């Protein structure tokens, strides 16, 4: 259910936010050396770049789920006091 909420939030975003832009910039900076070592526009570099972005996307989704759960548990603890 939390993952569905996350996907709905992402789909509703018309413009990428600052965090997403910063993440994209950091990934491209990390890959910069690899891009220089391979031919510009090579298929190998493109596949590597795509995999890294998919990994980052999965990590972002899992971070959202984990943060949501932590926030829920924190709220529950506060309500018990």
C-alpha positions in Angstrom: 0.0 0.0 0.0 2.8 2.4 0.9 4.6 1.6 -2.5 1.3 2.4 -4.3 1.2 5.7 -2.5 4.8 6.4 -3.5 4.1 5.6 -7.1 1.0 7.8 -7.2 3.0 10.7 -5.7 5.8 10.3 -8.3 3.4 10.1 -11.2 1.6 13.2 -10.0 4.8 15.3 -9.9 4.8 17.4 -13.1 8.3 18.8 -12.5 11.2 17.1 -10.9 12.0 18.4 -7.4 15.3 19.7 -6.2 16.2 16.4 -4.5 15.7 14.5 -7.8 17.7 17.0 -9.7 20.5 16.9 -7.2 20.5 13.1 -7.3 20.6 13.1 -11.1 23.5 15.5 -11.1 25.4 13.4 -8.5 24.9 10.2 -10.5 26.1 11.9 -13.7 29.2 13.3 -11.9 30.0 9.8 -10.5 29.7 8.3 -14.0 31.7 11.1 -15.7 35.0 9.2 -15.6 33.4 6.1 -17.1 31.8 8.2 -19.8 35.3 9.7 -20.7 36.8 6.2 -20.8 34.2 4.8 -23.3 33.2 6.2 -26.6 30.7 9.1 -26.5 27.2 7.7 -26.7 28.4 4.1 -26.6 25.8 1.4 -25.9 27.9 0.1 -23.0 28.0 3.4 -21.2 24.2 4.0 -21.8 23.4 0.6 -20.4 25.5 1.3 -17.3 23.9 4.7 -16.8 20.4 3.3 -17.1 21.2 0.6 -14.5 22.5 3.1 -12.1 19.4 5.3 -12.5 17.2 2.2 -11.9 19.2 1.4 -8.8 18.8 4.9 -7.5 15.1 4.9 -8.2 14.6 1.6 -6.3 16.6 3.0 -3.4 14.5 6.1 -3.4 11.3 4.1 -3.3 12.6 1.9 -0.5 13.8 4.9 1.4 10.3 6.4 1.2 8.7 3.1 2.4 11.2 2.9 5.3 10.7 6.6 6.2 6.9 6.2 6.1 7.1 3.2 8.5 9.5 5.0 10.9 7.2 8.1 10.9 4.2 5.9 11.6 5.9 4.1 14.5 7.1 7.5 15.9 3.5 8.8 15.8 2.2 5.7 17.5 4.8 6.1 20.3 3.9 9.7 20.8 0.2 8.8 21.0 0.9 6.2 23.7 2.5 8.7 26.0 
